[in-house]
Amino acid sequence: MHILFAGGGTAGHINPALAIAGYIKEKHPNAKISYIGTAKKLEATLVPQSGYDFYTIDVAGFQRSLRVKNIGRNVSAAYKAVAASVRAKKLLKQLKPDLVIGTGGYVSGPVVRAAQKLGIKTAIHEQNAYPGVTTKMLAKNATVVMLAYPEAKKYLPQNINCVTTGNPVRSELLKINKAEAREKLGLDSRPLILSFGGSLGARKINESVAELIKHHNSSGQYYHIHGTGKVGYSAFMERLSGVKLNKDITVKEYIYDMDIYMAAADIVISRAGAITLSEIAACGKAAVLIPSPYVAENHQFHNALALKNAGAANIIEEKDLTGELLIKTVEQIANNKTLLKAMGENALKSAIINANERIYDQINRLLAN
């Protein structure tokens, strides 16, 4: 069994591929795993660290806004696309995989398309509730399209083979329950608010969370753990200058033990990346979601909407986000135990916690035919 993955640019495209690859290796230790990505993005670090053979193509995304400076970029991107297709075809002929799995990002396009032209079976894993451009282009010729959200199917052609598998969730998140996590952190029965804006941080979230912390710092009603991100820590602490934080509030640059904090939390405040939302759902947490307005095709808003429609989350768009609104939204949930419990239960009902098994089953079906 030789499975080749193509995807990259962001962790949201790379981590699902690595999770699937890891599960395949658990089931088939002798399986060969290869990966095609770009040399300058995150996959160039993460994939070799995971022990898989890594190959590169040079590809860039097209700029959609018709600005003068983007003309040159798009000419360069077009040239790279042609060269990437030639390089991808050459690699596939050399590696001879049984199946190519695309997990998104510009790099997956030339690889999956070349595999389809060569008659190699292809699968696509779409993490978002609104499919990306690459998925839309490749779906009609894919052997199967695996969806994280059933809502995504309505944006794709009706005649393609779609299955809902969910997003792979880190196994450690499923191994610890809330009571164990809270005991480990030394927490009593008061609600725990967990907030973060990503590894680098999100300025607007940091600004609003700072106001939230100031508001409830002296009340002793809640625990609160906030991850500022590497870029935002200093600015965040400046906003809290003159405020003596009580012992129930913790500010970190980066939250390393996310599995423990996520399990222990009652309310999560975050962006609406696909993998983050799958983890929130799998852990059964009420959420206040602030979708990033800076991602392609407004993916995060569609992801957040899926959780909101399930009765598990409130959405605040970044353009509307203020400290006052965040305080009001959090307190409406935290001070209503019935609502807080219902949102957590609804999140868990919407979760697909056996995504790895579902994806593995699809891979076996493809290879058996």
Secondary structure as GFF3:
##gff-version 3
##sequence-region A 1 369
A	DSSP	beta_strand	2	6	.	.	.	ID=ss1
A	DSSP	alpha_helix	11	27	.	.	.	ID=ss2
A	DSSP	beta_strand	32	37	.	.	.	ID=ss3
A	DSSP	alpha_helix	43	49	.	.	.	ID=ss4
A	DSSP	beta_strand	53	56	.	.	.	ID=ss5
A	DSSP	alpha_helix	68	95	.	.	.	ID=ss6
A	DSSP	beta_strand	99	102	.	.	.	ID=ss7
A	DSSP	alpha_helix	108	117	.	.	.	ID=ss8
A	DSSP	beta_strand	121	126	.	.	.	ID=ss9
A	DSSP	alpha_helix	133	138	.	.	.	ID=ss10
A	DSSP	three_ten_helix	139	141	.	.	.	ID=ss11
A	DSSP	beta_strand	144	147	.	.	.	ID=ss12
A	DSSP	three_ten_helix	150	155	.	.	.	ID=ss13
A	DSSP	beta_strand	162	164	.	.	.	ID=ss14
A	DSSP	three_ten_helix	171	174	.	.	.	ID=ss15
A	DSSP	alpha_helix	178	185	.	.	.	ID=ss16
A	DSSP	beta_strand	192	196	.	.	.	ID=ss17
A	DSSP	alpha_helix	203	216	.	.	.	ID=ss18
A	DSSP	beta_strand	223	227	.	.	.	ID=ss19
A	DSSP	alpha_helix	233	239	.	.	.	ID=ss20
A	DSSP	beta_strand	249	252	.	.	.	ID=ss21
A	DSSP	alpha_helix	258	264	.	.	.	ID=ss22
A	DSSP	beta_strand	267	270	.	.	.	ID=ss23
A	DSSP	alpha_helix	274	282	.	.	.	ID=ss24
A	DSSP	beta_strand	286	289	.	.	.	ID=ss25
A	DSSP	three_ten_helix	296	298	.	.	.	ID=ss26
A	DSSP	alpha_helix	299	309	.	.	.	ID=ss27
A	DSSP	beta_strand	313	315	.	.	.	ID=ss28
A	DSSP	three_ten_helix	318	320	.	.	.	ID=ss29
A	DSSP	alpha_helix	323	334	.	.	.	ID=ss30
A	DSSP	alpha_helix	337	350	.	.	.	ID=ss31
A	DSSP	alpha_helix	355	368	.	.	.	ID=ss32
###
